[in-house]
Amino acid sequence: MRRIRLGMVGGGQGSFIGAVHRIASRIDDRFILVAGALSSDPTRAAVSAQELGIDPTRSYATFSEMARAEANRGDGIEAVSIVTPNHVHADAAIAFLEAGIHVICDKPLTVSSEEAARIKAAVEASKAHFFLTHNYTGYPLIREARHMVRKGQLGEIRLVQAEYVQDWLADPLEHSGQKQAAWRTDPASTGGGGAIGDIGTHAYNLAHFVTGLSASELAADLSTFVRGRAVDDNAHIWLRYSNGARGQLWISQVAIGNENALSLRVYGDKGGLEWQQENPNILWFTPKGGLRQRITRGSAELSDDAARATRIPAGHPEGYLEGFATLYNGVAQSILGDIDGQLIPNIQDGIEGMWFIEACMASSAQNGVWQPRHPK
């Protein structure tokens, strides 16, 4: 296996998610970072590149300059990770897609459905692939849950319950100079959504990934509990699925006592599944009329989908960074033609996520009016 030449847009000094992507890209030794436009501040970009060992001649002031220059090099980058705030995603992704360079974009896709449509058009016109990093889809037992649903072990899906609750924004941290809080609560950077875009899209995508169901409509009640905050920090969302199933999401960044409490419960007419991200190596399955079963990540009986996402023996923690790495490994395989990449979130997942955000905002603004997926 050869390493794929990787570039990065954003992710310089002070970036949390940039470091996560770099670690993930190296866990399976599939990528090597060789170029970057690491910050909109040229000085910070240059210093960041130096710290990461990037050749100064391949540290760029802008992503557009980087796309042009790297496309013209014989040893140019083959893929780029876009790890900027949301409002930069569209123009950056389009620049690299037009240059024939594969794009790995952090979620959510962008700031609006109009921008999402621009990216989709660029994907369809490009020979390059587009990938979206909903990292929780890379967890082994989430892939096992998906496999079990598709095998029919739960029967017809009836109920979907997801929660993603945190407490890190319970105070107005955005006014303290904290970079992550500042941009995540800035409507100009996020597109208007707060918690629903930052973590709500993860819960929504995870429910779809496991069940295979698409929401036909939703109703939402968004709240902003921290005074002066310009975006939502709590949401209750109701979903109606195309097969008649019902779903409910609770999203919060002000639920004191919760660090990163993402959970998923799925119930069909033959059984139910329960999973919690903070204890990701255990999946609970209860068949109708049977005993509750504890499925662990290291079990020899797991499906091939789960086994391929497992790196270490049973009893050892495997989670957040490895979930990202599983996506990067799948991206590498897809770029090199090893697999079709069907388990890696793509442009359609991004489009779905943008509908989710905008439908939530529209519903809440109308006091919870249901928003159809395909308006008549």
N, C-alpha and C positions, 0 to 999 in steps of 0.2 A: 504494500500500500504506500503510495507516495503522498506527501503532504500537499495540500491545496494552498496556493498563495492567497492570503487573506489581507484585506484592507479594512479600516474602521473609520467611520464618520461619527464624531463625538467620542465620548469615553475618556477624555483627558483628565488632568488633575481635578480631584473633587467629584468625579463621577463614580457612583456606586455600581450602576448596571454595566458600565464599560468593563470594569474589572471582572465582573461575573462572566460576561461573554468571553473574555480572553482566557480565563481559567477553563471554561467549558470547552472552548475550541481546542485546547491542548490535552485534555484528559485522555482521549483516545488517540492522541498523536496524529490527528488527521489534517491539521492546519498549521501554517506558520505565518505570523503577522509580519508583513513586509512594508506596509505603507499606511498612511493615515492623514486625515484632516480632523485632528483630535479636538479642536476647539475653535469657536468663532473668534477668539482672541489669539492673534498670531504668535505672541510671545508664549502664552500658555501652551499653544499647540506645539511649538518648537521644543519647549522644555519637556513636555509630556512625551514627545517622540524620542527625545534623547534618553529619558528614563526607561523607555521600553525597548531601547536598542534598535530603533528604526533609523535607517540611513537618512541623514539630513536632507539629501536630495529627493527623498520620497516622503517628506513631511510637507503637506500642502496647506495653503491658507484657506482654500475653499474646496468644497466637495466637487464642484463643477470642474475646477482645474485638475483635481485628482482623477476624475472620471476620464477626461480627455487624455491626460498624460499616461495613465496606466493602460488605457486601451491601445496606445501606440507603442508600448514597450513589448519586446519579445518575451520578457520575463514579467510582464505586468500581472496584476492581481486577477484571480479568477472569480473571486467572490468578495463581497463587502458586507460588513455588519454595520447597520445603522442603529445607533444607540443614543440618539439625541432626544430632546423633548419632542412631543408629537407634531408640532407645527412645522418641523423641518423634514419630516418623513417623506412627504409626497415629492417635493422637488428633488431631494437627494435620491430617492428610489428611482424616479424617472430618469435622472441623469445617468445612472449606472445601467439601467435596463437598456437605454438607448445605445450605450457603449458596448452592449453585449456581455455585461458582467453580472453574474448571479447576485441576487440581493437577499440578505438575511436581515429582516426588520424586526425591531422590538415592537411589542404591542402597546396600545392599540394601533391600528393601521395608520390613522392620520386624524385630522380634526373635523372632517365633515364628509358627508356622502358624496358631495361634488368632487372633493379631492380624492376620495376613494375610487370614484369612477375614472379619474385621470390615471391613477396608478394601474387600475385594471386594464385600461386601453393600452398602456405601455407594456404590460405583461403579455397581452395577446399579440402585440406587434414585435416582441423581442424573441430572440433565440435563447435568451437567458431565463433561468427559473427564479421564482419568488417564493420565499419562505417567511413565515411569521412565528415568532418565538413565544408561543403559549407553553411555557416550560413544564407545567404540571402534566401535560399530556405525555411527557417522557418518563413518568414514574412507572416502575414495573407493575405495581398492583392496579394502577389506573388502566394500564393496557390489559391486564388480566380481567378487570371488571368489564371492559369493552368487549373482550373475547367471550365472556360468559353471557352477556346480553345477546350477542350475535349467535351464540350456540342455542339460544332459547331457554337457558336455565332459569330466567326470571319470567318467562312467558311474555304476554302482552304488557307493556309498560303502562302503569296507571298513574304513579306519583313520582315526582322528582323534587327533592329538597336540597338546596345548596346554601351554604353560608360562607362568607369571607369577611371576617371581622378582625379589626386591629384597634389599637388605642394610641398610636404614635402621634396622631393629629388632634388629640383631645384638647390641647391648648393651641393658641395661635402661633405655632412654631415658625410659620412663614415670615413673621415679623422679626425674627431673631437673627436673620442672616443665614439660616440653614438652607443650603442650595436646593436640596431635594424637595423640601416642603414648599419653597418659594415657587418653583416652576409647576409643581403638581397642583397648586391651588390658584394658578394664574389662568384665567379663561383664554387669554391670547395664546398661551402655550399648549393648553389641553384641548381647546375647541369648545369649552363650556362645561363639560362634565368633570366632576371631581372624583369621588370614590367610585362612581359607576364606571368611569373609564379606566382608572388606575387598577382597581382590583375586581370590580364588578364584571368586566369583560372576561376575566379569568374564570370566575364561577360559571358564567353563562356558557363559555366555550367548553368548559369541562363537562357540563351536563350534556351538551350536544355530542361531544367526543365519545362519551361512554354509552349514551343511549341511542345515538344515531338519529334522534328526533330533532325536528326543526320547529321552533315556536311559530305559530300562526298569528298570534297577537299577544300583547302584554299590556298590563296596567301598572303604574308606578306611583309611589309616594316618596318624593325626595325631600330631605331635610338638610338644613344647615344650622347646626347647633352652636358652633363657635362664632361669636359676634364679629361682624366685619369680614367674614370669609366670603369670597365671591363665588364659590362652587359648593356643591353638595358634599356633605361628609357622612351621610347616612341614607340608606334607601331600603324600602320594602317593595318588592316587585312580584307580581303575579303573572304566570305564564299559562297560556293554553297551547297545547301541542297539536300537530296535524292529525295524530291518531286518536285524539280525544283525551289524552293524558293531561294532567294538571301539574303545574310546578310553582314553586315559591322560592325566591332568593331574598336573603337578608345580607346587605352589604353595609359595613360601617368601618370608619377609621377613628371613631370616638368612643368605642366600647371598652371602657377601662377594665384591665385585667386580661385582655386578649392581645397576644403578640402577632401571630400569623395564623389565625384559626380558620383555615379553609377546610370545609367538610362537604361530603356529598352522600346523599341517601337516595336510593332508587328502589322502587317497589313495583313488581308486576303481579300478575295473577297466579304465578307459580313460586315466587320467592322474592327476597329482598337483599340488597347490598348496602353496606355502610363503610365509609372510609374517612380518615382524618389526616390532613397533611402533616400535622405536628407529630403524628405517630404513623408515618407513611408505609411502614413495612408490615402492616397488618390490615387485612381486608376481612370483614365479617359477612358471611353469607348464610341466610336462613331459608331453606326450602319450605314450602307450605306443608305444615304438619310434621316437620322434621326438627332436628336439633340445630341450634346455632353453631356454625362452623367457623373456626379461625384459620384463615389462609395467610401464610407468611411468605415474604418475598423470596426466600431461599428455597422454597419447596421444589422438589424434583418433578412435581406433577403440573407445574405451571405451563401455560401455553407457550408456543414459540415466540409470540409477540412480547410476552413478559420476560421470557428467558433472554432474549436478545438485548433487553434493556437492563439486565442484571450483570454486575461486574464482580461483586465480592461475595464471600460465603454467607450463609444464613447467620443471623444474630448480630451482624455488623450493620450500623446505620448507613443507609444510602438514600439520598434525598435531593435537596435543592440543586446543588451544583451538578450532580450526576444527571438530574432530569434535563437540565440545559444541555449537558454533554450528549445525552441520547439524541436530542434534536440535532446537534451539530454533527454527530456521527451519521444520522440519517440524511442530512444535507449532503455530506461528503459522498455517501453512497449514491445518492440521487445524481449528483453532479458527474460522478464517474460512471454512471450507468449500471450500478450494481443492483439497485432496487428501484421501484417506481415511486417511492417516497409517499405512499398513501397515508402513512401515519403522521406525517409532518404537516402542521397547519399551513395553509396556503392563502392565496389572495381571496378565495371565496370565504374563508373563515374571517378574514379582515373585513370584508364587505358586510358579513353578518354581524360582526362586532360593532360596526358603525351604525347599522340599523338599530341595534340594541341600545346604544347610547342615546341616539337622537329620539328614539321612540320613548325611552324613559323620561327624557326632558320634556317632550311634547305632552305625554300623558300627565305628568305631575303638574305642568303648567295649566292643564285643563281639569284639575282636581280629580285625577285618576281615570280619565276617560280611556277606554281600551283603544290601543293603536294596532291596526292590522298590519301584518307583514307585507301583504300585497294589496294596497288600497284599491277599491273598486272605482 
